[in-house]
Structures are given as C-alpha cells and as structure tokens.
Amino acid sequence: MNVLSPRQSAMIVLIITVALHSCAYSKKAAFKLLEEAKTRSYDIIVVPGVPFNTPEWDRVMRGRVYWSKYLYDLGIAKNIMYSGSSVYTAYYEGDIMAMYAVAIGIPREHVFSETRAEHSTENIYYSYKKAKKLGFKTIALASDQFQTKTLHGFARRKLNNDVGMIPWYMPIIKKMAPDMLSPKIEHEKALNPAFISIKKREGFFKRLRGTSGKNLDVHLYE
C-alpha cells in the first residue's frame, strides 16, 4: 500500500486545485457552446454521476440533473444517460440520478443509466460505448463547466471528435436554482449490497490512474 507524507499529500491537493481552477469553461465559452447545441439535437447526452448520501441529493447532483432536464426540454437532448457506479457510497450513482430525473418530469422512456463507471473518464467512455450499442448516433456530454472542460480532450482522443460538450451556463443554473425541488425517491432500490468503498479497494495511485482514464475496460459494452 502506498503511503504519502503530509507534505506530498498537500502538494498533490494544491496541484489538483490549481488544475481545476485553470481548467473550466468561461461563461463566454459556455454560452457559445450552448448556442451551438441549440442548432442541433443529440440522440442522447451523458451526465456523469455524483456520490449519493441519504436522505437526499446534494447541490452538484441536483444541478447536473436539472441541467439535463433543461437541455431535454429545449429539445437539445432526446434522451439522457446518467453514469456512475457505487464508488464512494453504497448507491449506484447512475440509478439514483435516473430516479431523480423521472421524479422531476423527464419521461422514463427517455432516461437511461450506466452503472460501471468509477471515474469521470469512465463516465463518458462507458456511456458512449453503451449508447452506441443501444443504437444512438449523436452523443454529447452535459455537466458542470469544470468537468466538461477536463473531459473534452479525453473524449476527442479516446472516442470521437463529434462528441458534443454542453457545460453549465451559470446564469441559467442560478435562475433555475430557487425552483429546484428535492423529490422523494426510493433510493434503496439503487443500493449495492456488496458495496466496498473504492478507497478500500484501490490505493491512491491506482485511483489516480483511473481518473486519468488508464484503467478502462475497453471490452465493456462491446
């Protein structure tokens, strides 16, 4: 097992923090991408998961699901796939988000989930593969402005140049926020009875490799 010193841990946290703040779509860029998305309609959009802690969803998960509904209501997305395994908590993130999506009004027949991904790179990679297997042709990633920017290059390298990017446009998110509900869902249906936290299953460096997209199962969803 790899053990980091406090100094090493602090340096890694600092590097990641700086990287995140320098790797996000600006408000201007997000607006431009949204306007471009309005000129087409994607067969399906992929929404990466967020760990679920009972009794209800947190701000980030709520924002991602409501953003996907906004895109669905506009006709930009015909279908939505929520992606995420039971990584840090015992609930399958993709299934939890799908339940919330239906609860806030997205028709069940247009909601899909992918529950094998444990990292953001796997969210887009596995969801893309699953969507293609289901017959969907045009695919986009829809998430916050940090995640979409960090996954942009990965998606182009590993998947296809045509994968769309639709980051949050914060003025719209802020406008929707007061009306965002927290409906009740049957979260126990998304419980993984064999759950073991990724922190216990994998060391730090293996998790870091996963974050970088180096632990992909390229045969999944073939």
C-alpha beads as a LAMMPS data file, in Angstrom:
LAMMPS data file: protein, C-alpha beads

222 atoms
221 bonds

1 atom types
1 bond types

-500.0 500.0 xlo xhi
-500.0 500.0 ylo yhi
-500.0 500.0 zlo zhi

Masses

1 110.0

Atoms # bond

1 1 1 0.000 0.000 0.000
2 1 1 1.368 3.445 -0.954
3 1 1 1.525 5.911 1.928
4 1 1 2.036 9.597 1.220
5 1 1 3.654 12.015 3.622
6 1 1 1.587 15.040 4.721
7 1 1 3.766 17.246 2.525
8 1 1 3.265 15.043 -0.534
9 1 1 -0.479 14.945 0.065
10 1 1 -0.621 18.733 0.426
11 1 1 1.311 19.223 -2.816
12 1 1 -0.979 16.879 -4.727
13 1 1 -4.077 18.657 -3.403
14 1 1 -2.576 22.023 -4.394
15 1 1 -1.737 20.818 -7.909
16 1 1 -5.218 19.381 -8.406
17 1 1 -6.868 22.553 -7.071
18 1 1 -4.861 24.793 -9.407
19 1 1 -5.579 22.486 -12.329
20 1 1 -9.314 22.538 -11.659
21 1 1 -9.497 26.303 -11.460
22 1 1 -7.491 26.714 -14.675
23 1 1 -9.455 24.030 -16.492
24 1 1 -13.030 25.223 -16.722
25 1 1 -15.092 26.786 -19.470
26 1 1 -15.529 30.518 -19.066
27 1 1 -19.016 31.986 -19.015
28 1 1 -18.485 33.258 -22.563
29 1 1 -17.305 29.865 -23.827
30 1 1 -20.162 28.042 -22.074
31 1 1 -22.698 30.394 -23.658
32 1 1 -21.189 29.830 -27.103
33 1 1 -21.324 26.043 -26.703
34 1 1 -24.937 26.219 -25.534
35 1 1 -25.905 28.347 -28.526
36 1 1 -24.171 25.867 -30.836
37 1 1 -26.013 22.985 -29.155
38 1 1 -29.327 24.728 -29.811
39 1 1 -28.723 24.373 -33.540
40 1 1 -28.785 20.575 -33.342
41 1 1 -30.454 17.759 -31.434
42 1 1 -28.420 14.976 -29.829
43 1 1 -29.778 11.448 -29.685
44 1 1 -28.506 11.202 -26.119
45 1 1 -26.499 13.221 -23.618
46 1 1 -24.257 11.730 -20.942
47 1 1 -24.390 13.082 -17.384
48 1 1 -21.602 11.924 -15.013
49 1 1 -22.566 10.777 -11.546
50 1 1 -22.118 12.246 -8.083
51 1 1 -21.899 10.236 -4.830
52 1 1 -25.282 9.988 -3.111
53 1 1 -25.628 10.419 0.632
54 1 1 -29.025 9.894 2.200
55 1 1 -31.514 11.378 2.763
56 1 1 -31.388 13.448 -0.447
57 1 1 -29.243 14.659 -3.327
58 1 1 -26.671 17.402 -2.922
59 1 1 -26.263 20.671 -4.819
60 1 1 -23.959 19.269 -7.524
61 1 1 -26.140 16.268 -8.352
62 1 1 -29.232 18.461 -8.353
63 1 1 -27.544 20.914 -10.718
64 1 1 -26.452 18.210 -13.144
65 1 1 -29.876 16.571 -13.290
66 1 1 -31.723 19.871 -13.685
67 1 1 -29.284 20.954 -16.391
68 1 1 -30.045 17.742 -18.277
69 1 1 -33.780 18.433 -17.935
70 1 1 -33.257 21.941 -19.269
71 1 1 -31.493 20.500 -22.319
72 1 1 -34.224 17.885 -22.751
73 1 1 -36.982 20.494 -22.516
74 1 1 -35.233 22.607 -25.167
75 1 1 -35.044 19.623 -27.497
76 1 1 -31.242 19.601 -27.474
77 1 1 -31.289 16.139 -25.887
78 1 1 -33.716 13.443 -26.993
79 1 1 -32.531 11.029 -24.303
80 1 1 -30.300 11.144 -21.225
81 1 1 -27.871 8.627 -19.748
82 1 1 -26.759 9.086 -16.142
83 1 1 -23.492 7.330 -15.370
84 1 1 -21.882 6.180 -12.139
85 1 1 -21.260 3.074 -10.074
86 1 1 -21.339 2.779 -6.269
87 1 1 -17.913 4.318 -5.762
88 1 1 -17.686 6.261 -2.505
89 1 1 -21.126 5.414 -1.147
90 1 1 -23.274 2.277 -1.402
91 1 1 -25.655 3.696 -4.023
92 1 1 -25.332 3.362 -7.790
93 1 1 -24.993 6.985 -8.842
94 1 1 -26.413 6.451 -12.327
95 1 1 -29.567 4.802 -10.983
96 1 1 -30.068 7.437 -8.276
97 1 1 -29.810 10.282 -10.787
98 1 1 -32.149 8.485 -13.185
99 1 1 -34.737 8.233 -10.392
100 1 1 -34.466 11.944 -9.683
101 1 1 -34.710 12.739 -13.394
102 1 1 -38.004 10.872 -13.675
103 1 1 -39.225 12.435 -10.425
104 1 1 -38.754 15.968 -11.785
105 1 1 -40.585 15.237 -15.017
106 1 1 -38.328 13.646 -17.620
107 1 1 -40.251 10.762 -19.264
108 1 1 -38.980 7.388 -18.068
109 1 1 -38.643 6.056 -21.607
110 1 1 -36.019 8.712 -22.331
111 1 1 -33.920 8.052 -19.216
112 1 1 -31.044 5.555 -19.133
113 1 1 -28.362 4.667 -16.611
114 1 1 -24.840 3.260 -16.766
115 1 1 -23.522 1.784 -13.513
116 1 1 -19.993 0.538 -14.193
117 1 1 -18.068 3.825 -14.303
118 1 1 -15.989 4.730 -11.244
119 1 1 -14.194 7.803 -12.620
120 1 1 -15.244 10.747 -14.793
121 1 1 -13.219 9.434 -17.743
122 1 1 -15.100 6.150 -17.437
123 1 1 -18.415 8.029 -17.252
124 1 1 -18.057 9.362 -20.773
125 1 1 -16.168 6.349 -22.175
126 1 1 -18.542 3.638 -20.941
127 1 1 -21.672 5.698 -21.556
128 1 1 -20.569 6.434 -25.111
129 1 1 -19.954 2.722 -25.708
130 1 1 -23.293 1.748 -24.172
131 1 1 -25.158 4.449 -26.100
132 1 1 -23.652 3.252 -29.375
133 1 1 -24.598 -0.330 -28.529
134 1 1 -28.177 0.831 -27.929
135 1 1 -28.215 2.416 -31.369
136 1 1 -27.771 6.109 -30.548
137 1 1 -25.742 8.039 -33.115
138 1 1 -25.135 11.566 -31.846
139 1 1 -23.834 11.932 -28.302
140 1 1 -22.848 14.843 -26.061
141 1 1 -21.512 15.307 -22.541
142 1 1 -23.507 17.608 -20.259
143 1 1 -22.103 18.577 -16.873
144 1 1 -20.620 21.469 -14.924
145 1 1 -18.092 23.748 -16.583
146 1 1 -15.129 22.108 -14.818
147 1 1 -15.899 18.520 -15.700
148 1 1 -16.815 19.141 -19.319
149 1 1 -13.580 21.054 -19.924
150 1 1 -11.388 18.419 -18.262
151 1 1 -13.042 15.622 -20.261
152 1 1 -13.027 17.454 -23.587
153 1 1 -9.578 16.280 -24.707
154 1 1 -10.070 12.757 -23.385
155 1 1 -13.321 12.328 -25.299
156 1 1 -11.727 13.533 -28.520
157 1 1 -8.706 11.240 -28.144
158 1 1 -10.458 8.084 -26.981
159 1 1 -13.843 8.346 -28.648
160 1 1 -14.840 10.704 -31.420
161 1 1 -14.334 14.311 -32.479
162 1 1 -18.100 14.627 -32.784
163 1 1 -18.811 14.169 -29.058
164 1 1 -20.528 17.400 -28.068
165 1 1 -19.713 19.412 -24.948
166 1 1 -22.529 21.248 -23.180
167 1 1 -21.235 22.790 -19.939
168 1 1 -23.398 24.572 -17.395
169 1 1 -24.178 28.146 -18.307
170 1 1 -24.198 29.597 -14.825
171 1 1 -26.735 32.416 -15.352
172 1 1 -29.291 29.733 -16.272
173 1 1 -28.295 27.457 -13.380
174 1 1 -28.660 30.360 -10.938
175 1 1 -32.025 31.314 -12.417
176 1 1 -33.312 27.737 -12.040
177 1 1 -31.881 27.200 -8.537
178 1 1 -34.768 28.681 -6.476
179 1 1 -37.240 26.363 -8.225
180 1 1 -35.175 23.188 -7.977
181 1 1 -37.118 20.601 -5.986
182 1 1 -35.881 17.704 -3.850
183 1 1 -38.459 14.991 -4.581
184 1 1 -38.604 11.749 -2.654
185 1 1 -37.215 8.694 -4.423
186 1 1 -36.929 5.029 -3.495
187 1 1 -33.171 5.251 -3.076
188 1 1 -32.964 1.803 -1.501
189 1 1 -33.614 0.351 -4.973
190 1 1 -30.212 1.694 -6.051
191 1 1 -28.339 0.171 -3.115
192 1 1 -25.378 -2.090 -3.847
193 1 1 -25.458 -4.786 -1.121
194 1 1 -21.881 -5.820 -1.932
195 1 1 -20.519 -2.267 -1.704
196 1 1 -16.898 -1.686 -0.739
197 1 1 -15.582 1.866 -0.993
198 1 1 -13.049 2.447 -3.741
199 1 1 -10.744 3.856 -1.063
200 1 1 -10.567 0.378 0.463
201 1 1 -10.363 -1.475 -2.846
202 1 1 -7.713 0.639 -4.536
203 1 1 -4.626 2.557 -3.487
204 1 1 -4.201 6.261 -4.196
205 1 1 -2.087 5.855 -7.318
206 1 1 -4.421 3.306 -8.898
207 1 1 -7.317 5.697 -8.313
208 1 1 -5.250 8.466 -9.879
209 1 1 -4.671 6.269 -12.931
210 1 1 -8.411 5.695 -13.103
211 1 1 -9.054 9.424 -13.012
212 1 1 -6.670 9.768 -15.960
213 1 1 -8.529 7.106 -17.926
214 1 1 -5.807 4.476 -17.662
215 1 1 -7.910 1.724 -16.067
216 1 1 -10.508 1.461 -18.836
217 1 1 -12.115 -1.855 -19.687
218 1 1 -12.083 -1.420 -23.454
219 1 1 -14.211 -4.533 -23.972
220 1 1 -17.106 -3.382 -21.808
221 1 1 -20.333 -2.843 -23.778
222 1 1 -18.936 -4.428 -26.924

Bonds

1 1 1 2
2 1 2 3
3 1 3 4
4 1 4 5
5 1 5 6
6 1 6 7
7 1 7 8
8 1 8 9
9 1 9 10
10 1 10 11
11 1 11 12
12 1 12 13
13 1 13 14
14 1 14 15
15 1 15 16
16 1 16 17
17 1 17 18
18 1 18 19
19 1 19 20
20 1 20 21
21 1 21 22
22 1 22 23
23 1 23 24
24 1 24 25
25 1 25 26
26 1 26 27
27 1 27 28
28 1 28 29
29 1 29 30
30 1 30 31
31 1 31 32
32 1 32 33
33 1 33 34
34 1 34 35
35 1 35 36
36 1 36 37
37 1 37 38
38 1 38 39
39 1 39 40
40 1 40 41
41 1 41 42
42 1 42 43
43 1 43 44
44 1 44 45
45 1 45 46
46 1 46 47
47 1 47 48
48 1 48 49
49 1 49 50
50 1 50 51
51 1 51 52
52 1 52 53
53 1 53 54
54 1 54 55
55 1 55 56
56 1 56 57
57 1 57 58
58 1 58 59
59 1 59 60
60 1 60 61
61 1 61 62
62 1 62 63
63 1 63 64
64 1 64 65
65 1 65 66
66 1 66 67
67 1 67 68
68 1 68 69
69 1 69 70
70 1 70 71
71 1 71 72
72 1 72 73
73 1 73 74
74 1 74 75
75 1 75 76
76 1 76 77
77 1 77 78
78 1 78 79
79 1 79 80
80 1 80 81
81 1 81 82
82 1 82 83
83 1 83 84
84 1 84 85
85 1 85 86
86 1 86 87
87 1 87 88
88 1 88 89
89 1 89 90
90 1 90 91
91 1 91 92
92 1 92 93
93 1 93 94
94 1 94 95
95 1 95 96
96 1 96 97
97 1 97 98
98 1 98 99
99 1 99 100
100 1 100 101
101 1 101 102
102 1 102 103
103 1 103 104
104 1 104 105
105 1 105 106
106 1 106 107
107 1 107 108
108 1 108 109
109 1 109 110
110 1 110 111
111 1 111 112
112 1 112 113
113 1 113 114
114 1 114 115
115 1 115 116
116 1 116 117
117 1 117 118
118 1 118 119
119 1 119 120
120 1 120 121
121 1 121 122
122 1 122 123
123 1 123 124
124 1 124 125
125 1 125 126
126 1 126 127
127 1 127 128
128 1 128 129
129 1 129 130
130 1 130 131
131 1 131 132
132 1 132 133
133 1 133 134
134 1 134 135
135 1 135 136
136 1 136 137
137 1 137 138
138 1 138 139
139 1 139 140
140 1 140 141
141 1 141 142
142 1 142 143
143 1 143 144
144 1 144 145
145 1 145 146
146 1 146 147
147 1 147 148
148 1 148 149
149 1 149 150
150 1 150 151
151 1 151 152
152 1 152 153
153 1 153 154
154 1 154 155
155 1 155 156
156 1 156 157
157 1 157 158
158 1 158 159
159 1 159 160
160 1 160 161
161 1 161 162
162 1 162 163
163 1 163 164
164 1 164 165
165 1 165 166
166 1 166 167
167 1 167 168
168 1 168 169
169 1 169 170
170 1 170 171
171 1 171 172
172 1 172 173
173 1 173 174
174 1 174 175
175 1 175 176
176 1 176 177
177 1 177 178
178 1 178 179
179 1 179 180
180 1 180 181
181 1 181 182
182 1 182 183
183 1 183 184
184 1 184 185
185 1 185 186
186 1 186 187
187 1 187 188
188 1 188 189
189 1 189 190
190 1 190 191
191 1 191 192
192 1 192 193
193 1 193 194
194 1 194 195
195 1 195 196
196 1 196 197
197 1 197 198
198 1 198 199
199 1 199 200
200 1 200 201
201 1 201 202
202 1 202 203
203 1 203 204
204 1 204 205
205 1 205 206
206 1 206 207
207 1 207 208
208 1 208 209
209 1 209 210
210 1 210 211
211 1 211 212
212 1 212 213
213 1 213 214
214 1 214 215
215 1 215 216
216 1 216 217
217 1 217 218
218 1 218 219
219 1 219 220
220 1 220 221
221 1 221 222
